[in-house]
């Protein structure tokens, strides 16, 4: 007796389609590289010494060479002859020599691969450390917002009636207030600064978009034949909602995660600019861009280029991979 053929599941079919898409795999590799960088930075194995003043102020990238004015200041200066009219000059000179002997000056680099900021911090290490904060904020806040939107949208769309009216009323309250004012209101209530605070601010205010889309999908799918068949075999409402319907609308949630990651990284920049972002002593791509706006006036563009380039690379790769995953999970392509 021949055994019945085993059919591949949804995620197995999706992985086969992803492997056939070279662009998707390249984007996945870039996203994975950023996640590895995040893990190493969080574990203290990468960019742990980003606050060390290893270069002169505004040291340019190595390709540009050292600034002539900075180079002139870095050259050893001739000692100033003591002032014969000042009786303390000789003693001060002796004290200065003793201080230099016991605490020799630290030699600072005139250039760095990606330059330095106004404090002499390595911009490359600062970008890596800032990526840790921004990626955590973007990903975790997006997951929180989509999880809330999916839960509310599934309950509202599946049950309908008074439950749907309640969630629609709740949704209308949130959408009637401008998003920036809602963000600032939640920030003022939470008060304390920190990464967790930013995640809560963005996650609790960004669920409305996913809610609207997921609700519409559940209204459409709850009357489909496969849901009626699940009801006929006695499946519970929660099983029908999250075991039968959700896999068929998961591509909508994934697209929303991709969109919100981009939006939340931008929102973190706004919060840092307004003083509700990361606290002092914590760096993020948002705080780097906030600093870079003043540096541009002086012609120091490398911190802006590093933070914006890293952000653009991650956002583009994440969007491409999410689009490919959405197409791979689309039931119509089975």
PAZAPA-4460 file (N, C-alpha, C; in steps of 0.05 Angstrom, whole numbers, plus 32768, in hexadecimal, padded with zeros to 4 digits):
% residues 334
    n_x    n_y    n_z   ca_x   ca_y   ca_z    c_x    c_y    c_z   seq   type   mol
   8011   7FE8   8000   8000   8000   8000   8012   8019   8000     1      X     A
   800D   802A   7FED   801E   8042   7FEA   8016   8057   7FFE     2      X     A
   802B   8064   800A   8026   8079   801E   801C   8092   800F     3      X     A
   800B   80A0   801D   8000   80B9   8012   8017   80CE   800F     4      X     A
   8018   80DD   7FF9   802D   80F1   7FF6   802B   8107   800B     5      X     A
   8042   8110   8014   8044   8125   8028   8046   8140   8019     6      X     A
   8033   8151   801E   8033   816B   8010   8043   817F   8021     7      X     A
   8052   8190   8013   8062   81A4   8021   8050   81B9   802D     8      X     A
   8058   81C3   8045   8049   81D7   8053   804D   81F3   8047     9      X     A
   803F   8206   8053   803F   8221   8049   805C   822D   804B    10      X     A
   8069   8229   8062   8083   8235   8065   8098   8227   8055    11      X     A
   8095   820D   8050   80A8   81FF   803F   80A6   8209   8022    12      X     A
   808E   820D   8019   808A   8217   7FFE   8095   8234   7FFC    13      X     A
   8090   8243   8011   809A   825F   8011   80B9   8260   8010    14      X     A
   80C6   824E   801F   80E3   824D   801F   80EE   8245   8004    15      X     A
   80E0   8233   7FF6   80E9   822B   7FDC   80E8   8242   7FC8    16      X     A
   80D3   8252   7FCA   80D0   8269   7FB8   80E5   827E   7FBF    17      X     A
   80EB   8281   7FD9   80FF   8295   7FE1   811B   828D   7FD7    18      X     A
   8122   8274   7FD9   813C   826B   7FD0   8140   826F   7FB2    19      X     A
   812A   826E   7FA3   812B   8272   7F86   812E   8290   7F7F    20      X     A
   8129   82A2   7F92   812A   82BF   7F8D   8146   82C9   7F97    21      X     A
   8158   82CF   7F84   8173   82D7   7F8C   8172   82F2   7F9A    22      X     A
   8161   8304   7F91   8160   831E   7F9E   8157   831C   7FBB    23      X     A
   8143   830A   7FC0   8139   8306   7FDB   814F   82FA   7FED    24      X     A
   815E   82E7   7FE2   8174   82DC   7FF2   818A   82EF   7FF8    25      X     A
   8190   8301   7FE5   81A4   8316   7FEA   819A   8329   7FFF    26      X     A
   8180   8331   7FFE   8175   8342   8012   8175   8335   802D    27      X     A
   816F   831B   802E   816F   830C   8047   818C   830B   8053    28      X     A
   81A0   8309   8042   81BB   8309   804B   81C3   8324   8058    29      X     A
   81BA   8339   804C   81BF   8354   8057   81B1   8358   8072    30      X     A
   8198   8350   8073   8189   8352   808C   8196   8340   80A2    31      X     A
   819E   8328   809A   81AC   8317   80AD   81C6   8322   80B7    32      X     A
   81D5   8330   80A5   81EE   833D   80AD   81E8   8353   80C2    33      X     A
   81D4   8362   80BE   81CD   8377   80D2   81C4   836A   80EC    34      X     A
   81B6   8354   80EB   81AD   8347   8104   81C5   833B   8113    35      X     A
   81D9   8330   8104   81F1   8326   8111   8200   833E   811D    36      X     A
   8201   8354   810F   820E   836C   811A   8200   8375   8134    37      X     A
   81E5   8374   8134   81D6   837B   814B   81DD   8369   8163    38      X     A
   81DE   834E   815D   81E4   833B   8173   8200   8340   817E    39      X     A
   8214   8344   816D   822F   8348   8176   8232   8363   8185    40      X     A
   8224   8377   817C   8225   8391   818A   8217   838F   81A5    41      X     A
   8200   8381   81A7   81F3   837E   81C0   8203   836D   81D4    42      X     A
   8213   835A   81C9   8223   834A   81DA   823E   8356   81E2    43      X     A
   8243   836E   81D9   825C   837C   81DF   8274   8373   81CF    44      X     A
   8270   8363   81BA   8286   8359   81AA   828C   836C   8193    45      X     A
   827B   837F   818E   827F   8391   8177   8278   83AD   817F    46      X     A
   828A   83C0   817A   8285   83DD   817F   827F   83E3   819C    47      X     A
   828B   83D3   81AE   8286   83D8   81CA   8294   83F2   81D3    48      X     A
   82AA   83F9   81C5   82BA   8411   81CD   82B4   8428   81BB    49      X     A
   829B   842B   81B2   8294   8440   819F   8297   845C   81AC    50      X     A
   8296   845E   81C6   8298   8478   81D4   82B5   8481   81D8    51      X     A
   82C8   8471   81D1   82E4   8479   81D5   82EB   848F   81C1    52      X     A
   82F9   84A3   81CA   8302   84B9   81B9   831C   84B1   81AC    53      X     A
   8319   84A4   8195   8331   8498   8188   833C   84AA   8172    54      X     A
   832F   84C0   816C   8338   84D1   8156   8334   84EE   815E    55      X     A
   833F   8500   814F   833B   851D   8153   831E   8523   814C    56      X     A
   8315   853A   8155   82FA   8542   814F   82F5   8545   8131    57      X     A
   82E0   853A   8127   82D8   853B   810B   82EE   8530   80F9    58      X     A
   82FC   851B   8102   830F   850E   80F0   8302   8504   80D7    59      X     A
   830C   850B   80C0   82FE   8503   80A7   8303   84E6   80A0    60      X     A
   82F4   84DB   808D   82F9   84BF   8084   8315   84BD   8078    61      X     A
   8320   84A5   807A   833B   84A1   8071   833F   84A8   8053    62      X     A
   832B   84A3   8043   832D   84A9   8026   8331   84C6   8021    63      X     A
   8327   84D7   8032   8329   84F4   802F   8344   84FF   8039    64      X     A
   8352   84EF   804A   836B   84F9   8055   8366   850C   806C    65      X     A
   837C   8511   807B   837A   8522   8092   8374   853F   808B    66      X     A
   8365   854D   809C   8360   8569   8098   837A   8579   809D    67      X     A
   8382   858B   808A   839B   8599   808E   839C   85AA   80A8    68      X     A
   8385   85B6   80AF   8384   85C6   80C7   8388   85B4   80E0    69      X     A
   837B   859C   80DF   837E   858A   80F6   839A   857F   80F7    70      X     A
   83A6   857A   80E0   83C1   8570   80DF   83D5   8584   80EA    71      X     A
   83D0   859D   80E5   83E2   85B2   80F0   83E0   85B3   810E    72      X     A
   83C8   85B0   8119   83C5   85B0   8136   83D0   8598   8143    73      X     A
   83D1   8581   8134   83DB   8569   8140   83FA   8567   8140    74      X     A
   8407   8578   8131   8424   8578   8131   842F   8582   814B    75      X     A
   8446   8578   8154   8451   8580   816E   8458   859E   816D    76      X     A
   8451   85AC   8181   8456   85C9   8183   846F   85CE   8193    77      X     A
   847D   85E4   818C   8494   85EC   819A   848C   85F6   81B6    78      X     A
   849C   85EF   81CA   8494   85F8   81E5   8497   8616   81E8    79      X     A
   8484   8621   81F6   8484   863E   81FA   8498   8646   8210    80      X     A
   84AA   8659   820A   84BE   8660   821F   84AF   866B   8237    81      X     A
   84BB   8665   824F   84AD   866E   8267   84AE   868C   8269    82      X     A
   8499   8696   8275   8497   86B3   8279   84A8   86BB   8292    83      X     A
   84BD   86CB   828C   84D0   86D2   82A2   84C3   86E4   82B6    84      X     A
   84AD   86F1   82AF   84A0   8703   82C2   848C   86F4   82D3    85      X     A
   8487   86DB   82CD   8474   86CC   82DD   8483   86B8   82EF    86      X     A
   8482   86BC   8309   8492   86AA   831B   8488   868E   831C    87      X     A
   846E   868A   8313   8463   866F   8314   8466   865F   82FA    88      X     A
   8471   866D   82E5   8473   8660   82CB   8484   8647   82CC    89      X     A
   849B   8648   82DA   84AD   8631   82DC   84A0   861A   82EA    90      X     A
   8492   8620   8300   8485   860B   830F   846F   85FE   82FE    91      X     A
   8460   860E   82F0   844A   8604   82DF   8455   85F2   82C9    92      X     A
   846D   85FA   82BE   8479   85E9   82A9   8482   85CE   82B4    93      X     A
   848C   85CE   82CC   8495   85B5   82D9   847C   85A3   82DE    94      X     A
   8467   85AF   82E8   844E   85A0   82ED   8443   8594   82D3    95      X     A
   8444   85A4   82BD   843A   859B   82A4   844A   8583   829A    96      X     A
   8464   8584   829D   8475   856E   8294   8470   8555   82A5    97      X     A
   846C   8558   82BF   8466   8541   82CF   844B   8535   82C7    98      X     A
   8438   8546   82C1   841E   853C   82B9   841F   852D   829F    99      X     A
   842F   8537   828C   8431   8529   8272   8441   850F   8275   100      X     A
   8453   850D   8289   8462   84F5   828D   8450   84DF   829A   101      X     A
   8440   84E7   82AD   842E   84D4   82BB   8415   84CE   82AB   102      X     A
   840B   84E1   829C   83F3   84DD   828B   83FA   84E6   826F   103      X     A
   8408   84D5   8260   840F   84DD   8244   83F6   84E1   8233   104      X     A
   83F6   84F4   8221   83DF   84F9   8210   83DA   84E2   81FD   105      X     A
   83C1   84DC   81FA   83B9   84C6   81E8   83B9   84D0   81CB   106      X     A
   83C7   84C1   81BB   83C9   84C8   819F   83AE   84C1   8191   107      X     A
   83A3   84D5   8184   8389   84D1   8176   838E   84D1   8158   108      X     A
   837E   84C0   814B   8380   84BD   812E   8377   84D6   8120   109      X     A
   8384   84DD   810A   837C   84F4   80FA   8366   84EC   80E6   110      X     A
   8364   84D3   80DF   834F   84C9   80CD   8346   84AE   80D7   111      X     A
   832E   84A7   80CF   8322   848C   80D5   8314   8482   80BB   112      X     A
   8310   8468   80B9   8303   845E   80A0   82EA   846C   8098   113      X     A
   82D8   8472   80AC   82BF   8480   80A7   82BE   849B   80B5   114      X     A
   82D5   84A4   80BF   82D6   84BE   80CC   82CE   84BD   80EA   115      X     A
   82CD   84D5   80F6   82C6   84D7   8113   82B3   84EE   8117   116      X     A
   82A5   84ED   812D   8292   8502   8133   82A0   8519   8143   117      X     A
   8291   852B   814E   829E   8542   815B   82AC   853B   8175   118      X     A
   82A6   8523   8180   82B4   851B   8198   82CB   8508   8192   119      X     A
   82D0   8502   8179   82E5   84EF   8172   82DD   84D2   8172   120      X     A
   82C3   84CC   8174   82B9   84B0   8173   82BA   84A5   8157   121      X     A
   82C1   848C   8154   82C2   847F   813A   82A6   847D   812F   122      X     A
   82A1   8489   8118   8286   8489   810C   827E   846D   8104   123      X     A
   8290   845C   80FC   8289   8441   80F4   827F   8431   810C   124      X     A
   828D   8432   8122   8284   8424   813B   826A   8431   8145   125      X     A
   8268   844B   8143   8250   8459   814C   8238   8450   813B   126      X     A
   823C   844C   8121   8226   8443   8110   821D   8427   8117   127      X     A
   8231   8415   811D   822A   83FA   8125   821A   83FA   813F   128      X     A
   8224   840A   8152   8216   840B   816C   81FB   8418   8169   129      X     A
   81F9   842D   8159   81DF   843A   8154   81CC   8427   8146   130      X     A
   81D6   8416   8134   81C5   8403   8127   81B8   83EF   813A   131      X     A
   81C6   83E9   814F   81BA   83D7   8164   81A0   83E3   816F   132      X     A
   81A1   83FD   8176   818A   840A   8181   8174   840D   816D   133      X     A
   817A   8417   8155   8166   841C   8141   8159   8403   8137   134      X     A
   8168   83ED   8133   815D   83D4   812A   814A   83C9   813F   135      X     A
   8152   83CA   8158   8141   83C0   816D   8127   83CF   816E   136      X     A
   812A   83EA   816D   8112   83FB   816E   80FF   83F5   8156   137      X     A
   810B   83F4   813E   80FA   83F0   8126   80ED   83D5   8125   138      X     A
   80FC   83BF   812A   80F1   83A5   8128   80DE   839E   813F   139      X     A
   80E6   83A4   8158   80D5   839C   816E   80BC   83AD   816E   140      X     A
   80BE   83C7   8169   80A6   83D8   8169   8093   83D0   8152   141      X     A
   809F   83C8   813B   808E   83BF   8125   8080   83A5   812C   142      X     A
   808E   8393   8138   8081   8379   8140   806B   837E   8155   143      X     A
   8070   8390   8168   805B   8397   817C   8043   83A3   816E   144      X     A
   8047   83B6   815D   8031   83C3   814F   8021   83B0   813E   145      X     A
   802F   839F   812E   8021   838C   811D   8013   8376   812D   146      X     A
   801F   836E   8144   8012   835A   8155   7FF8   8365   8160   147      X     A
   7FF9   837E   816A   7FE0   838A   8174   7FCC   838E   815E   148      X     A
   7FD5   8398   8147   7FC2   839D   8131   7FB6   8383   8127   149      X     A
   7FC6   836E   8126   7FBC   8354   811D   7FA8   8348   8131   150      X     A
   7FAF   834A   814A   7F9C   833F   815E   7F82   834E   815E   151      X     A
   7F83   8369   815E   7F6A   8379   815E   7F5B   8375   8144   152      X     A
   7F69   8374   812E   7F5C   8371   8114   7F4F   8356   8111   153      X     A
   7F5D   8341   811B   7F52   8326   8119   7F38   8323   8129   154      X     A
   7F39   832E   8142   7F21   832C   8153   7F0A   833C   8147   155      X     A
   7F10   8354   813E   7EFC   8366   8133   7EF0   835B   811A   156      X     A
   7F01   8352   8107   7EF6   8348   80EE   7EE8   832E   80F0   157      X     A
   7EF2   831C   8102   7EE6   8302   8103   7ECB   8302   8112   158      X     A
   7ECA   8310   8129   7EB1   8310   8139   7E9C   8323   812E   159      X     A
   7EA5   833B   8125   7E92   834F   811B   7E7F   8359   8132   160      X     A
   7E69   8365   812A   7E55   836D   813D   7E60   8383   8150   161      X     A
   7E58   8380   816A   7E60   8393   817E   7E7F   8393   8182   162      X     A
   7E8B   837C   817F   7EA8   837B   8182   7EB5   838C   816D   163      X     A
   7EAC   8389   8154   7EB7   8399   813E   7EB1   83B7   8143   164      X     A
   7E9A   83BE   814D   7E94   83DA   8152   7EA6   83E5   8167   165      X     A
   7EAC   83D6   817C   7EBE   83E0   8191   7EDA   83E5   8186   166      X     A
   7EE5   83D2   8177   7F00   83D6   816D   7F01   83EC   8158   167      X     A
   7EEC   83EF   8148   7EEB   8406   8135   7EEA   8421   8144   168      X     A
   7EDB   8422   815A   7EDB   843A   816A   7EF7   8440   8176   169      X     A
   7F04   842B   8180   7F1F   842E   818B   7F32   8437   8175   170      X     A
   7F30   842B   815D   7F41   8432   8147   7F3C   844F   813E   171      X     A
   7F23   8458   813E   7F1C   8474   8136   7F29   8488   8149   172      X     A
   7F2A   8482   8163   7F36   8494   8176   7F54   8498   8170   173      X     A
   7F62   8482   816A   7F7E   8484   8165   7F84   8493   814B   174      X     A
   7F74   848D   8136   7F79   8499   811C   7F6F   84B6   811B   175      X     A
   7F5E   84BF   812D   7F55   84DB   812D   7F6A   84EE   8138   176      X     A
   7F7E   84E3   8146   7F93   84F4   8151   7FAC   84F2   813F   177      X     A
   7FB8   8508   8137   7FD0   8506   8126   7FE5   84F4   8133   178      X     A
   7FF3   84E4   8122   8005   84D0   812C   801B   84DC   813D   179      X     A
   8026   84F3   8135   803C   84FF   8144   8033   8508   8160   180      X     A
   801A   8512   8161   800F   851A   817B   800A   8502   818D   181      X     A
   8001   84EC   8181   7FFC   84D3   8190   8016   84C9   819B   182      X     A
   802B   84C9   818A   8046   84C0   8193   8050   84D1   81AA   183      X     A
   804E   84EB   81A7   8057   84FD   81BC   8047   84FA   81D6   184      X     A
   802D   84F4   81D3   801C   84F0   81EB   8024   84D8   81FA   185      X     A
   8028   84C1   81EC   8031   84A9   81F9   804D   84AD   8205   186      X     A
   805F   84BC   81F7   807A   84C1   8201   8079   84D1   821B   187      X     A
   8066   84E5   821C   8064   84F6   8234   8059   84E5   824B   188      X     A
   8047   84D2   8246   803C   84C1   825B   8051   84AE   8266   189      X     A
   8061   84A2   8254   8075   848F   825D   808D   849E   826A   190      X     A
   8093   84B6   8260   80A8   84C8   826C   80C4   84BD   8269   191      X     A
   80CA   84A6   8275   80E6   849D   8275   80F0   8497   8259   192      X     A
   8109   849E   8254   8115   8499   823B   8122   847D   823B   193      X     A
   8124   8471   8223   8131   8457   8221   8126   8449   8208   194      X     A
   8134   8433   8201   812C   8424   81E9   8111   8417   81ED   195      X     A
   810C   840C   8205   80F2   8400   820A   80DB   8414   8209   196      X     A
   80E0   842C   8212   80CC   8441   8211   80C5   8448   81F4   197      X     A
   80DA   844B   81E3   80D5   8451   81C7   80C5   843A   81B9   198      X     A
   80CC   8421   81C0   80BE   840A   81B4   80A0   840B   81BC   199      X     A
   809B   8411   81D6   807F   8413   81DF   8070   842A   81D1   200      X     A
   807E   8441   81CF   8071   8458   81C2   8069   8451   81A6   201      X     A
   807B   8446   8196   8075   8440   817A   8062   8429   8177   202      X     A
   8066   8414   8187   8055   83FD   8185   8038   8402   818D   203      X     A
   8034   8413   81A1   8019   8418   81AA   800B   842C   8199   204      X     A
   8019   843B   8188   800C   844E   8176   800C   8446   8159   205      X     A
   8019   8430   8152   801C   8429   8136   800B   8411   812D   206      X     A
   7FF8   8408   813E   7FE9   83F0   8137   7FD1   83F5   8125   207      X     A
   7FCA   840E   8120   7FB1   8414   8112   7FB2   840B   80F5   208      X     A
   7FC9   840F   80E7   7FCB   8406   80CB   7FC8   83E8   80C8   209      X     A
   7FD7   83D8   80D7   7FD3   83BB   80D5   7FB7   83B2   80DD   210      X     A
   7FAB   83BF   80F1   7F90   83B8   80F9   7F7C   83BB   80E2   211      X     A
   7F7D   83D1   80D4   7F6A   83D5   80BE   7F6C   83C0   80A9   212      X     A
   7F85   83B9   80A1   7F89   83A6   808C   7F82   8389   8095   213      X     A
   7F8A   8382   80AC   7F85   8367   80B6   7F67   8363   80BB   214      X     A
   7F59   8377   80C5   7F3C   8375   80C9   7F2E   836F   80AE   215      X     A
   7F36   837E   8099   7F29   8379   807F   7F2F   835D   8075   216      X     A
   7F47   8353   8079   7F4E   8338   8070   7F3D   8323   807F   217      X     A
   7F3A   8327   8099   7F2A   8313   80A9   7F0D   8314   80A1   218      X     A
   7F02   832B   809B   7EE6   832D   8092   7EE3   831D   8078   219      X     A
   7EF7   831F   8067   7EF5   8311   804D   7EF9   82F3   8050   220      X     A
   7F0B   82EB   8061   7F12   82CE   8063   7EFF   82BE   8075   221      X     A
   7EF1   82CB   8087   7EE1   82BB   809A   7ECA   82AC   808D   222      X     A
   7EC3   82B5   8075   7EAD   82A8   8066   7EB7   8295   8051   223      X     A
   7ED2   8290   8050   7EDD   827E   803C   7ED7   8261   8043   224      X     A
   7ED9   824F   802E   7ED2   8233   8032   7EE3   8225   8047   225      X     A
   7EFD   822B   8047   7F0F   821D   805A   7F09   8224   8077   226      X     A
   7EFF   823D   807C   7EF7   8245   8097   7EDD   8237   809F   227      X     A
   7ECA   8235   808C   7EB1   8227   8091   7EB6   8209   8096   228      X     A
   7ECA   81FE   8088   7ED0   81E2   808C   7EDD   81DE   80A8   229      X     A
   7EEE   81F1   80B1   7EF9   81EF   80CB   7EE3   81F2   80E1   230      X     A
   7ECF   8202   80DB   7EB9   8205   80EE   7EA9   81EB   80EF   231      X     A
   7EA7   81DD   80D8   7E97   81C5   80D7   7EA4   81AE   80E7   232      X     A
   7EBE   81AE   80EA   7ECC   8199   80F9   7ED0   81A1   8116   233      X     A
   7EC4   81B8   811E   7EC4   81C0   813A   7EDC   81D0   8143   234      X     A
   7EEA   81DD   8131   7F01   81ED   8139   7EF7   8206   8149   235      X     A
   7F07   820E   815D   7EFF   8225   816D   7F04   823F   815D   236      X     A
   7EF8   8254   8167   7EFB   826E   8159   7F18   8277   8157   237      X     A
   7F27   8274   816D   7F43   827C   816E   7F53   826B   815B   238      X     A
   7F4D   8251   8158   7F5B   8240   8145   7F55   8248   8129   239      X     A
   7F3C   824F   8123   7F35   8258   8108   7F43   8273   8102   240      X     A
   7F45   8284   8116   7F50   829E   8111   7F6E   829D   810C   241      X     A
   7F7D   828E   811C   7F9A   828F   811C   7FA8   8276   8110   242      X     A
   7F99   8260   810C   7FA4   8249   80FF   7F9C   8247   80E2   243      X     A
   7F83   824E   80DC   7F79   824B   80C1   7F7A   8265   80B1   244      X     A
   7F71   827B   80BD   7F70   8294   80AE   7F8B   82A3   80AE   245      X     A
   7F98   82A5   80C5   7FB0   82B5   80C6   7FC6   82AE   80B2   246      X     A
   7FCC   8294   80AD   7FE0   828E   8099   7FD9   8299   807D   247      X     A
   7FC0   829D   8077   7FB8   82A7   805D   7FB8   82C5   805C   248      X     A
   7FBC   82D3   8073   7FBE   82F0   8073   7FD8   82F9   807F   249      X     A
   7FEA   82E6   8084   8004   82ED   8090   8015   82FF   807F   250      X     A
   8011   82FE   8064   8021   830F   8053   801A   832C   8057   251      X     A
   8001   8332   805F   7FFA   834E   8065   8008   8357   807E   252      X     A
   800A   8346   8092   8018   834E   80AB   8036   8352   80A5   253      X     A
   8042   8341   8094   805E   8344   808E   8064   835E   807F   254      X     A
   8052   8365   806D   8056   837F   805F   8054   8396   8072   255      X     A
   8042   8394   8085   803F   83A9   8099   8057   83AB   80AB   256      X     A
   8063   8395   80B2   807C   8395   80C1   8092   83A4   80B2   257      X     A
   8095   839E   8098   80A9   83AB   8088   80A4   83C9   8087   258      X     A
   808B   83D1   8083   8085   83EE   8081   808A   83FC   809B   259      X     A
   8082   83EF   80B1   8084   83FC   80CB   80A1   83FD   80D5   260      X     A
   80B2   83EA   80CD   80CE   83EB   80D5   80DA   8405   80C9   261      X     A
   80D5   840A   80B0   80DF   8422   80A3   80D4   843B   80B1   262      X     A
   80BA   843B   80B6   80AD   8452   80C3   80B6   8457   80DF   263      X     A
   80BB   8441   80EE   80C3   8444   810A   80E0   844D   810D   264      X     A
   80F1   8445   80FA   810C   844F   80FB   810C   846E   80F6   265      X     A
   80FB   8476   80E4   80F8   8493   80DF   80EC   84A1   80F8   266      X     A
   80D8   8494   8104   80CC   849F   811C   80E0   84A2   8133   267      X     A
   80F2   848F   8135   8107   8491   8149   8118   84A9   8145   268      X     A
   811D   84B0   812C   812C   84C8   8126   811D   84E1   8130   269      X     A
   8103   84E2   812B   80F3   84F9   8134   80F3   84FB   8152   270      X     A
   80EF   84E4   815F   80EE   84E4   817C   8109   84ED   8188   271      X     A
   811F   84E4   817C   8139   84ED   8186   813D   850B   8182   272      X     A
   8133   8515   816C   8136   8532   8166   8126   8542   817A   273      X     A
   810E   8538   8182   80FD   8547   8194   8103   8542   81B2   274      X     A
   8117   8531   81B7   811F   852C   81D2   8111   8515   81E0   275      X     A
   8101   8505   81D1   80F3   84EE   81DC   8100   84D4   81D4   276      X     A
   8117   84D6   81C7   8124   84BE   81BD   8136   84B0   81D1   277      X     A
   814D   84A6   81C7   815F   8498   81D8   816B   84AA   81EC   278      X     A
   8172   84A1   8204   817D   84B2   8219   819A   84B8   8213   279      X     A
   81A5   84CB   8222   81C1   84D2   821F   81D3   84BA   8225   280      X     A
   81E7   84B5   8215   81F8   849E   8219   81F0   8487   8207   281      X     A
   81DA   8488   81FA   81D1   8473   81E8   81D0   847F   81CC   282      X     A
   81DB   8471   81B9   81DD   847A   819E   81CA   846A   818C   283      X     A
   81BE   8477   8178   81AE   846A   8164   81B2   8479   814A   284      X     A
   81A7   846D   8135   81A9   847B   811B   819A   8495   811C   285      X     A
   8185   8496   812C   8176   84AF   812E   8186   84C5   813C   286      X     A
   8194   84BE   8152   81A4   84D2   815F   81BC   84DA   814E   287      X     A
   81C7   84C8   813E   81DD   84CF   812C   81D4   84E2   8116   288      X     A
   81BC   84DE   810B   81B2   84F0   80F7   81AB   850C   8103   289      X     A
   81A3   850B   811D   819D   8524   812A   81B7   8534   812E   290      X     A
   81CD   8527   8135   81E7   8534   8137   81F1   853E   811C   291      X     A
   81EC   852E   8108   81F8   8533   80ED   81EC   854D   80E1   292      X     A
   81D4   8555   80E9   81C9   856D   80DC   81D9   8586   80E4   293      X     A
   81E5   8586   80FB   81F6   859C   8103   8212   859A   80F6   294      X     A
   821B   8581   80F2   8235   857D   80E6   8236   8584   80C9   295      X     A
   821F   8582   80BB   821E   8589   809F   8225   85A6   809A   296      X     A
   821E   85B7   80AD   8224   85D4   80AA   8242   85D8   80A8   297      X     A
   8251   85C6   80B6   826E   85C8   80B7   827B   85B8   80A0   298      X     A
   826B   85AB   8090   8275   859B   807A   827D   857F   8083   299      X     A
   8275   8576   809A   827C   855B   80A4   8264   8549   809E   300      X     A
   8266   853A   8088   824F   852B   807E   8251   850D   8085   301      X     A
   8268   8503   808F   826C   84E6   8091   825A   84D8   80A5   302      X     A
   8253   84E5   80BB   8240   84D8   80CE   8225   84D5   80C1   303      X     A
   821B   84E9   80B3   8202   84E7   80A5   8203   84D1   8090   304      X     A
   8218   84CF   8081   821A   84BB   806C   821B   849F   8078   305      X     A
   8229   849B   808F   822A   8481   809B   820F   8478   80A6   306      X     A
   8202   8489   80B5   81E8   8482   80C1   81D3   847E   80AB   307      X     A
   81D1   8491   8099   81BD   848F   8084   81C2   8477   8071   308      X     A
   81DC   8472   806B   81E2   845B   805A   81DB   8441   8067   309      X     A
   81E2   843D   8080   81DB   8425   808E   81BD   8421   8090   310      X     A
   81AE   8437   8096   8191   8435   8098   8185   842E   807D   311      X     A
   818E   843B   8068   8183   8436   804D   8188   8419   8044   312      X     A
   81A0   840F   804A   81A6   83F3   8043   8194   83DF   8051   313      X     A
   8191   83E3   806B   8180   83D0   807A   8163   83D2   8072   314      X     A
   8159   83EA   806F   813D   83EE   8068   8137   83E2   804C   315      X     A
   8148   83E7   8039   8144   83DC   801E   8145   83BE   801E   316      X     A
   8159   83B2   802B   815B   8395   802C   8143   8389   803A   317      X     A
   813B   8395   8050   8124   838A   805F   810A   838C   804E   318      X     A
   8107   83A2   8040   80EF   83A5   802F   80EE   8390   8019   319      X     A
   8105   838C   800B   8107   8379   7FF5   8101   835D   7FFF   320      X     A
   810D   8356   8016   8108   833B   8021   80EB   8337   8029   321      X     A
   80DF   834B   8035   80C3   8348   803E   80B1   8346   8026   322      X     A
   80B6   8355   8010   80A6   8353   7FF8   80A8   8337   7FEC   323      X     A
   80C0   832C   7FEC   80C4   8311   7FE1   80B6   82FC   7FF3   324      X     A
   80B8   8300   800D   80AB   82ED   801F   808C   82EF   801D   325      X     A
   8082   8307   8018   8065   830A   8014   805C   82FB   7FFC   326      X     A
   806C   82FD   7FE6   8064   82EF   7FCD   8067   82D0   7FD1   327      X     A
   807B   82C8   7FE1   807E   82AB   7FE5   8068   82A0   7FF6   328      X     A
   805D   82B0   8008   8048   82A6   801A   802C   82AB   800F   329      X     A
   802A   82B7   7FF8   8010   82BD   7FEC   8002   82A3   7FE4   330      X     A
   7FEC   829C   7FF0   7FDF   8283   7FE9   7FD7   8281   7FCB   331      X     A
   7FD3   8297   7FBD   7FCC   8296   7FA1   7FE2   828C   7F8F   332      X     A
   7FFB   828C   7F9A   8012   8283   7F8A   8018   8265   7F8E   333      X     A
   8007   8258   7F9E   800C   823B   7FA3   8007   822B   7F89   334      X     A
***
